[in-house]
Amino acid sequence: MEKAEPVRVMILRSSLIFLLLLSSGCALILPEPPTPVVIAVPEPEPESESTPTPTIAESPKVEPAPVIVPAREPEPVSPHVAVVLSESLPSYTNVVAELVPYLEDFAVYDLADGSRSPRQAFAAIAESDAQVVVAIGLYAAKVARSFATVPVVFSQVFNVEDNDLVSDEIKGVAVLPPLDLQVEAWREMDPGIRNIGAILGEGHEDLIAEAELAMKERGIKLHYAIAHSDRETLYLFNRLIRDIDGFVLFPDNRILSRAVLTEVMTDASRHRVQVAVFNEKLLELGATFSASSVNSNIADTITIALNEILDGSIDDVAPMSPLSEIRIQTNPAMVQKFGLDLSGVEIGNSVADVQ
């Protein structure tokens, strides 16, 4: 397929931006939406119903991966790029809106629009002159892993290891901002915080080690546990809550449900435990503050990876490229309740602005 003429590209980019504006409605509370059922791509085997005896885990021995700041700046991408969305959620389309100004020739495929199956979408991509795929969201990344015939860069995925996404031809961009920046902001708001808890599903040893190191450097102890279901998450939280004054709610949909999330927030408030989240919408449920990634930073990091891949240096691209920016937003009611000091923290906005 021949590359679009300049006018055609301008029309396409304008159409995309219009589509993004129309799709900027409600977003799910949790960042990774449930995977649509599509016959072309079999779903993973269901997890066993048996749940291991819950235990509070000891600190991991895994050393955290070093945070590598990209050595180059994002540059315009001239080859054709296929951008594949799991669906048109604002958390996905907002990233695309920041990404497309770097793309001189691109096409967008929404796997949830019903116009064609995922297999058909990737058949069309294979027949085009696309030299790389950008997959936004877990479903898009999983389908790309199955059908893409060119290198892939994915983003907005939390459970990467659990879905075995990374390979020699598939690279990812972190979904969370640097934990070091989050802990630093928390320490600035509350210099007296000493014990922070966290509960995750399996497969996040590196993330736990990164969090533990960031906290240890600031005199904070991490108390964490591994859960295998949402009910076990609630059970473990009720055990942790006795020993913590702060809790990091990681966006692991495997071990969270709306009901459990509500109970966690209610119990945390009753026991005067601050809750840090990664999605600003959770401020409305009583979280103390959110530490979100920055869409432009995600787009920049994706673009840098594309630049390296198209330059023939895919082996130099990190399996998961880290982000470098963070956006802190607060819940004014919780700030007042816990007597937090915001003078040393740059605040993006508050829950009042979010609502």
Stockholm file with secondary structure:
# STOCKHOLM 1.0

chainA/1-355         MEKAEPVRVMILRSSLIFLLLLSSGCALILPEPPTPVVIAVPEPEPESESTPTPTIAESPKVEPAPVIVPAREPEPVSPHVAVVLSESLPSYTNVVAELVPYLEDFAVYDLADGSRSPRQAFAAIAESDAQVVVAIGLYAAKVARSFATVPVVFSQVFNVEDNDLVSDEIKGVAVLPPLDLQVEAWREMDPGIRNIGAILGEGHEDLIAEAELAMKERGIKLHYAIAHSDRETLYLFNRLIRDIDGFVLFPDNRILSRAVLTEVMTDASRHRVQVAVFNEKLLELGATFSASSVNSNIADTITIALNEILDGSIDDVAPMSPLSEIRIQTNPAMVQKFGLDLSGVEIGNSVADVQ
#=GR chainA/1-355 SS CCCCCHHHHHHHHHHHHHHHHHTCSCCCSSSSCCCCCCTTSCCCCCCCSCCCCCCBCCCCCCCCCCCCCCSSCCCCBCSCEEEEESSCCHHHHHHHHHHGGGBSSEEEEETTSSSSCHHHHHHHHHHTTCCEEEEESHHHHHHHHHHCSSCEEEESCSCTGGGTCCCSSEEEECSSCCHHHHHHHHHHHCTTCCEEEEEECSSCHHHHHHHHHHHHTTTCEEEEEECSSHHHHHHHHHHHTTSCSEEECCCCGGGCCHHHHHHHHHHHHHTTCEEEESCGGGGGGTCSEEEECCHHHHHHHHHHHHHHHHTTCGGGSCSEECCCCCEEEECHHHHHHHTCCCTTSCEEEEHHHHC
#=GC SS_cons         CCCCCHHHHHHHHHHHHHHHHHTCSCCCSSSSCCCCCCTTSCCCCCCCSCCCCCCBCCCCCCCCCCCCCCSSCCCCBCSCEEEEESSCCHHHHHHHHHHGGGBSSEEEEETTSSSSCHHHHHHHHHHTTCCEEEEESHHHHHHHHHHCSSCEEEESCSCTGGGTCCCSSEEEECSSCCHHHHHHHHHHHCTTCCEEEEEECSSCHHHHHHHHHHHHTTTCEEEEEECSSHHHHHHHHHHHTTSCSEEECCCCGGGCCHHHHHHHHHHHHHTTCEEEESCGGGGGGTCSEEEECCHHHHHHHHHHHHHHHHTTCGGGSCSEECCCCCEEEECHHHHHHHTCCCTTSCEEEEHHHHC
//
